[in-house]
Amino acid sequence: MDGSGLPNHIAIIPDGNRRWAKENNLPKLEGHRRGAETAVRLAKYLRKLGIHTLTLWVFSTENASRDAAEVKNLMRLFEQYFDRLVKDALEDNVRLVHLGRRDRLPESLLKKIVSLEEKTREFTDYTLNIALDYGGRDEILRAVSRIMNKEERIMNEEEFGKYLDTGGQKYPDPDLIIRTSGEMRMSGLLPWQSVYSEYYFFEKYFPDLSEQDIDQALEEYKNRKRRFGK
């Protein structure tokens, strides 16, 4: 945290898109589309506030077991989302980083992700992590697999962190994690990085999350005392 009292890294679990759609008598995909619009809007707002790193968990490894048609539509929506991110990232000097598995993503989507990562690799003002086909245990297992292929063995937490999906980032550990829809759990988001994160839960579904809600969470965060186990 810098001198402003604001977190350097906020992670959001944008839960409730499908339930929002159901309560509004809309198709599931419309709930996801409204959620994507909310994500774009709030990402811009957080950059305006000066938050350096934002992580959005948009699709978990477990979500891959959903109805095949829904997953296919979601992947198409993600492609559209990444097309929109290009302009914002280049204008605002945002480095985009994909967190999660790549072997199950559609080739066309993966190409867009890789291209945007390359275009923004040297940007330092902001970082946007998109956790897509991400699972916390899966991340740790992939990190261990990479380490096992090295001759040197990892002997401390700092070295191990370099092999995680957030390795090399300025602020890999989220200071504040926000979850919507009333669910009171992390479900495996950044388990290694979040050991000292603060949590904030909203009852409302993610498509309804507003800038005023973000302000509320940040005000609460400022009033908390973070001791990091000391």
N, C-alpha and C positions, 0 to 999 in steps of 0.2 A: 504494500500500500504506500502511495506517495503522500506528500504533505497535505493534500486536499482532503484526506479522509476517505477518498473513493477507492474502490478496489481496482487493482491493475487487470485482473482477469475475472470475468463473469462467465459462468456456464449456465445454459438454460436447457431444461428438459421440457420441450413444448408439447405437453400432454393434453389430450382431450379433443383433438380435431374431429375424430369420428363421432364422438358423443355430441359435440356441438352441432354437427351436421344432422344427426338424428333428431335432436331437440328442435331444430329449425326446419324439419321436414325436407332436408336436402340430401343429395347423394353423398356418399362417403368422400368421393374425390373432391367435391366442392369444399368439404371441411378441410381437406389437406391443402387445397388451393388458397383458401382464406388464411390458413396457418402460414403458408409461404409468404403471403402478402404481409402478414403481421411480422414475420421474421425479418423481412427486408426493411420494413419501417422502423422496427426497434433497433436493428443493427446500426442504421444511420443515426438514430437518436443517441445511442451509447457512444458512438464515435464523436458526436457533437459534445457530449459531456466530457470526453477525454479518456474514456475507458480504452486501454490499449488492446486487450485481447478479449474476444468473445468466442465461446464455443457453443455451437448449436447441435444438439443430438437429434438428427432428423430421421434416422432409421437404425434400429438395433439389429443385431444378429438374429434375435428371436423373431423380429418382424418378418423375416424371410419365410417363415412358416405360414404366413397368412394366405388367404385366397390368392391363387396365382394371377387372376385378372386384376385384383387390387394392387398387388406388387408391381405388375407390369405398368399399370397406369401411374403408380407412384414414381417409377423410374423415368417415365416420360416427363412427369412434372418436374423432377429433379433436373433433367436436361434443360428445360425451359428456365428453371431457376438459375442454373449456372450461366446460361446465356445472358441473363440480366445482371449477374454479378460482375461480368467483365467490365462493363462501363463504370460501375460504382468503384470497383477495386482500382482501376487505373486512375480514376479521378481523385480518389481519397488516399492513394498510397497504401492500400490494404494488401497484406500478404495473405493469400489463401492457402490453407493446409487441409488436406483430407486426412481424417482419422478413421481407421478401420480397415477391413478387408478389401482387397481389390479384385480377388480372383472370381468373385461372383457377380460383379457389376457388369451390365451390358457394355459391350465394346465401345459403342458410340458415346455413352456417358463417361466411361473411363478416359477416353480421348479428350473430352472437354475438361475433365478434372486435371489431367496431366498438363494440358496446354495452359490452363489458368495458373496452375502452380508454377510453371516455368516462367510465365510472363510476370509474375509478382514476387518471384523468389528473393529479389534484392530489396523489396520494400520493407521499411522499418517503422513507419508511423503507427500502423495498426496490424493486428493479426486476426483473421477470422478462421476458426477451426470448424470444419463441417464434419461431424461424426456420422458417417454414412456406412451402413453395414458394420456398425461398431458394437463391440461387447467388451466390457472391462477385463474379464478373465481371458478372453480371446487375445486382447492386446498384450497381456502379460505373457501368455504362452508364445505368441509370435516373437516377443522380445527375447525370451529364453532361447527359442530356436535360433535366433540370429547370433546370440552369444555363444551357443554351442558350436557354431561354425567358425568361431574365432579361436586362435591359439591361446590368446590371453584370457584369463578368467577374471570376472568382475568381482571386486572385493568390497565395494562400498555403494551406498545409495546413489550418490552423484553419478558414478559411472554407469550404474544400471539404468538410470533415468535417460541416458543418451540413446538407449535402444528402444524406448517407448515411442509411440506415435507423436508425442510432443517434444521429442528430443531436440535439443538445440534452440528451443524457443526462449525468448527473454523472460516470459512469465508462464512457465509450463503448468504451474499449480493454480487452480481456481481459488480465488479468495472467497467468492460468493457463488453458490449454486441455487438457482431458482427453478422450482417445479410448479407447474400449473395443474389444474383439474382436481385438486384435493388429495392426490396421492402423496403419502408421507414416506416415501422411500427413494433411494437413489437408483435402484435397479442395475447397478454396476457401472455407472458413469465415472470414468477416470479414477478407479479405486486406489491406485498408487498415488496419484497426484492430489487427491482430495482429502487426505488424512486430517488436515487442519482447516478444511473449508467451513465457512458458515453456510447455513441453509435458510432458505425462505420459501414458504409454500403459499400458493394462492388457491382458493377454491374455484375460481373461474377457469373456464377452458381457454386454451392458448389463443384462439382467434379473437377473443375478447380482451386480451391483455393490452393495456394502454401505457402511454408514456408516464401518466400519473401513477400507475401501479409500480413502474420501475423506480420512480422517485420515492415512493413509499418504502420499497425494499432497500434502497440505498440509504435512506434516512435511518432505518432500523439498523442497517449494517454499521453506520457511523457511530451508533450508540453502544455497540457491543465491544467488549474487551477481549482481544485475541491474545491468549497467553502461550499458544503453541506448546502446551504441556509443561511449561515452566512454573 
